[in-house]
């Protein structure tokens, strides 16, 4: 039998740490929203110009370019920004596969009820 332990601790950041947390969260939220907008609105233009669809790798490359361009993005932790892109990519993959599975399982010609 395995015994699992957990510990709770409460963070009490000083004002400088609190500002750093807020900045990191804000940049990650911006990265996620920009990537979502790109996938939602600009995927056809991207595919026509690059020849491939939008993926985690393509958005990661663009994030690297953005970080080189803007100092305030470079100050934030890059791992969190990459994770925001991974989370978005995973959400799109799950949505696609779940929608396809539901589509394959339901037959519009099949009658419901009596068998």
C-alpha angles and dihedrals in degrees: 000000000000122000117208120203129194133186128206122209131174120225118224106182121188117238094269092051091045090053091050091051091049092049092050093048092047093051092047091050090050092049091049093048093047092049091047091050090048093052094043101043111017105038095106093051091046092050092048093050100039101029093230135077127257112276139164091267095052092048090046090055090050090049089056090053091048091050090053090050101047123049095200090059091048091055092060121080110273096208091065091050091050090048090053088056091047091051091051092047091050090049091053092047093050093046092052096047094043091049092048092048092050090048092052094046096052119070113198091205094054115102117232122224114016116063 
